[in-house]
Amino acid sequence: MRQIKGIYKVKNATLQELHGRANQLIAQLDWFSIDHALREHNREADELANQAMDKGTSRVTRASSPAAVSATPQEFEGS
């Protein structure tokens, strides 16, 4: 998000290409907004992002579909 807003620079060459393409597409829109959503407030998106990253690294995910993600937030206490 901060890269799209121009707060942070994109240093990775591959990401620079994607960033440039994203900016081209954004420029074609009549309206665009981007905001940060904490993981705990958007479990489904977090799980989908994890699945996509795992797929890219050929790892197996713990949930096979968004429906498998619990809709009820769970709290865990760690040491």
N, C-alpha and C positions, 0 to 999 in steps of 0.2 A: 504494500500500500504506500509506504513512504517513498519507494522508488517511483511509482506512478505519479505521486504528488510532487516529485522533484526535490524532496527533502534529502534523500540519500542518492548517491551516485550508483550507477550500475557498472561494476568493474569487470565482471565475468564476460568474456567475448560472446559466448552463446547467449547469455541472458541479455546482452546489449542488443542483439538482433531481435530477440523476442520483445524486449522493451520498446524498441523502435517501431515494431509492427503493431504492438498494442497501442502506442501513441497515435499511429496513423489511423487505426480503427476508431479510437476515441474521438479523434478530430472530425470524423465523418458523422458523429452522432449529434443530434440536436441538443441532447442533455446527457450528462454523465455525473455520477456521484460514486465515491468509494469511501467506505468507512471500515474501521477495525471492529471485528466481533471476536470477543474472547472465546476460546475453545469451549469453555463450560456453558456458554450461552448459545452455542451452535454445534451441538454434538453430531448431527447428521453431516454437515459440511466437513467437520474435522475427520469423521470416519471415511467419507468419500475421498478426501485428500490423502489420507493414509493409504487407502486402497490403491489409489493412482500411483503413489510413490512406491508402494510395495510391488505393484505390477511392473513398474519400470525397472525394479531391481530383482524381479522374479521371486519375490518373497510371498509367502502365503499369509493372507490377512485373517484376523480372528473372526470377523463378521463377513458373511458372504454377500449381504445386501443391506441397503439402508433400512429395510424393515427389521433387520436383525438387531439394529441398534436400539438400546433401551430408551424409551421416551421419558422415563423417570430418572432425573439426575440422582447419582449416587455419590456419597461422600466417603472418602477413605482417609484414615489418619495414618501417617507414616512417621518413622523416627528419623 
